[in-house]
Each structure stands twice: as C-alpha cells, then as structure tokens.
C-alpha cells in the first residue's frame, strides 16, 4: 500500500501497520484531507503524474477503509473499498 514517503506531508504511516487503536479517527481525518488534495490535483499534465495521483488516491481510500475496519464500522469500510475500486 502506498503512503506519503515524505515525513513532512503530515500523513500517518499506513493504517494496517502502525496506527494505534485510539488514533484511527485522527488518521482517517488526515487521509481524508490528503484525498481532497489529490482529487483537486487530478488535472495533471502527464500520464505518469496522473497515474501516481490515482495510486495515491486509491491508497488514501484503502487506508481510510482500514481505519473504519479497525473501528468496526463495516458499512463505511465497505464504502471506502468500493470507491477505491472505481
């Protein structure tokens, strides 16, 4: 799963590895903000940039789904996974 390799970007590590149980809401909020940034930047110039943005978008969605899963919010987790597939 992709995540922002730059520690200055403010994104947490992938949710499946290191997000403590009590901090999943915070992590999900950060992934949500990152998702908004990526969606606004989808009018990129090259195919390579667009592909990278699409992978980052899918990564954010799947990490948000993992956070919802850890909180046992099954419907929301399913919704994020479905969005990642599309």
NORLIN-V509337 format. One record per run of one state. SS is the DSSP state (~ for helix, > for strand, _ for the rest). FROM is the first residue (numbers start at 1). LEN is the number of residues. If there is no record, write none. Layout:
ss->SS from->FROM len->LEN
ss->SS from->FROM len->LEN
This chain:
ss->_ from->1 len->6
ss->~ from->7 len->3
ss->_ from->10 len->5
ss->~ from->15 len->4
ss->_ from->19 len->2
ss->~ from->21 len->20
ss->_ from->41 len->6
ss->~ from->47 len->24
ss->_ from->71 len->3
ss->~ from->74 len->12
ss->_ from->86 len->1
